[in-house]
Amino acid sequence: MKRPCKPGPVQPDLPALPNSKACKPVRTGKKTNRAKTATSQTAQQTDLFALPLPPLPRSHFMPEEIRLSVVPSPEKIQAGTDDGFLYTIVSQEDATHLMAHGLPLNRRAPLMLTERAGIPLWLAKITETEVYSAHSYPAVLRLKRSLVAQALEQDPDHTAEFAISCYLLSGN
C-alpha cells in the first residue's frame, strides 16, 4: 500500500514528489540494508614508523659552501652597487673560528649581515665605541648572498640606523 506524499503545512506551496521518488514509510523493528563499509575490507594502513625521518634543521653553514672569505683591507671598501655578497664584521678571534667551523644559525643570537655599502658605516660605529690597535682591528667576512638567502630575515633596527639593508642570519 502506497501513501502519496503530501506537502506539510510548513511548506504548502511545494509540489508533491513524482511517484518514483515517493516517500516510503519506515518500518520499525526491521533492519535496513546498509552498504558495506570500509571496515569490512582488509585494507592495510601504512606504518608511520617505517617512513624515513625528516631531515634535521640546519644548524650552521660550512665556509666552503657559502664561499666565506676574509676581506683583506676593509677600510678601502667603497660604497657601491650591490655585488651579490653580504658582509659581517667580527673580531679577529671570531673570524678565525668562523672560517674554521662555519657560520652558526641561531635564532636567539643571529649573526648580523649587511650589504657592501653598510661596511664603512658599521666600521665607523664600532671604532667610535672601542679602541683598536693595528693587530686587533675587526675583521670583515664576506659570503655569497644567494647561498644563504633562505636563512635570512630583515633587520629593521640596523637597516634604519645605517640606511642600508641589514639582515639577520637566523635560519628562519
C-alpha positions in Angstrom: 0.0 0.0 0.0 1.4 3.3 -1.1 0.8 6.6 0.6 1.1 9.7 -1.5 3.4 12.3 -0.1 1.5 15.4 0.8 3.2 18.7 1.4 3.3 19.6 5.0 1.7 22.7 6.5 5.1 24.4 6.8 5.7 24.5 3.0 2.3 24.1 1.3 3.5 25.7 -2.0 5.9 22.9 -2.9 4.6 20.3 -5.4 4.5 16.6 -4.4 7.3 14.3 -5.5 6.8 12.1 -8.5 5.8 8.5 -7.8 9.2 7.1 -8.5 10.7 9.2 -5.7 7.8 9.0 -3.4 8.3 8.8 0.4 8.5 5.3 1.7 7.3 4.5 5.1 9.9 3.5 7.6 9.1 0.2 9.3 10.2 -0.2 12.8 11.6 -3.5 14.0 13.3 -4.4 10.8 17.0 -3.9 10.0 17.6 -1.9 6.8 20.2 -3.0 4.3 23.3 -0.8 4.5 26.2 -0.6 2.1 29.2 -2.4 3.4 31.7 0.0 4.9 35.5 0.1 4.6 35.9 -1.7 7.9 34.8 -4.9 6.4 37.6 -4.7 3.8 41.0 -5.6 5.0 42.9 -2.5 3.8 46.3 -2.1 5.5 47.4 1.3 6.8 50.9 2.3 6.1 53.3 2.0 9.0 54.2 5.6 10.0 57.3 4.4 12.0 58.7 2.7 8.9 58.9 6.0 6.9 62.2 7.8 6.9 62.7 10.6 9.3 62.5 14.2 8.1 65.9 15.9 7.9 67.1 17.7 11.0 67.0 21.5 10.8 70.2 23.1 9.6 72.5 24.4 12.4 75.3 26.0 10.5 76.7 26.9 7.1 80.2 25.5 6.2 82.7 28.1 4.9 83.2 26.3 1.6 79.5 26.0 0.7 78.8 29.8 1.2 82.1 31.0 -0.1 83.1 32.6 3.2 86.3 34.7 2.9 88.1 37.5 4.7 88.2 40.9 3.1 91.9 41.9 3.2 91.5 45.6 3.6 88.0 46.6 4.8 88.9 50.3 5.3 89.3 50.6 1.5 85.9 49.3 0.6 83.9 51.9 -1.3 80.1 52.1 -1.0 79.0 50.9 -4.4 76.4 48.9 -6.1 75.2 45.5 -4.8 77.9 42.9 -5.6 75.9 39.7 -4.6 77.8 39.3 -1.3 76.8 40.0 2.3 79.3 41.1 4.9 79.7 40.8 8.6 82.2 42.4 11.0 83.7 40.3 13.8 86.8 40.3 16.0 89.9 38.6 14.7 89.4 35.6 17.0 85.8 35.2 16.0 86.9 35.4 12.3 89.3 32.5 12.6 86.7 30.4 14.4 84.1 31.2 11.8 86.5 30.4 9.0 87.3 27.1 10.6 83.8 26.0 11.7 81.3 27.9 9.6 78.5 30.3 10.4 76.1 29.2 13.1 72.3 29.5 12.6 70.9 30.6 15.9 67.5 32.4 16.4 68.5 33.6 19.9 71.7 35.2 18.8 71.7 35.7 15.0 74.6 37.0 13.1 74.1 40.4 11.6 74.9 40.8 7.9 74.9 43.9 5.7 75.4 44.8 2.1 78.7 46.3 0.8 77.5 49.9 1.3 76.9 49.3 5.0 80.5 48.3 5.9 82.0 51.8 6.2 79.1 52.9 8.4 79.4 49.7 10.6 83.1 50.1 11.0 82.7 53.8 11.9 80.2 52.8 14.6 82.5 50.1 16.0 85.6 52.4 16.1 83.6 55.1 17.9 82.9 52.8 20.8 86.1 50.8 21.0 89.8 51.5 20.5 91.6 49.0 18.2 95.3 48.6 17.6 96.7 47.5 14.2 96.7 43.8 15.0 93.3 43.8 16.8 91.3 45.6 14.1 88.0 43.9 13.4 87.8 41.5 10.5 85.3 41.7 7.7 84.0 38.5 6.3 82.0 38.2 3.1 79.7 35.4 1.9 77.6 34.7 -1.2 74.2 36.1 -0.7 72.3 33.7 -2.9 73.6 30.7 -0.9 72.2 31.9 2.4 69.0 33.6 1.2 66.7 31.0 2.7 68.2 31.6 6.2 67.9 35.4 6.2 65.4 37.8 7.8 65.3 41.5 7.6 66.8 43.5 10.5 64.7 46.7 10.6 66.6 48.3 13.5 70.0 48.3 11.8 68.5 49.0 8.4 67.1 52.2 9.8 70.3 53.1 11.7 72.7 52.6 8.7 70.2 53.5 5.9 71.2 50.3 4.1 69.7 46.8 4.1 70.8 44.7 7.0 69.9 41.1 7.7 70.0 38.5 10.5 71.3 35.1 9.7 68.8 33.2 11.9 67.9 30.1 9.9 64.2 31.1 9.9 
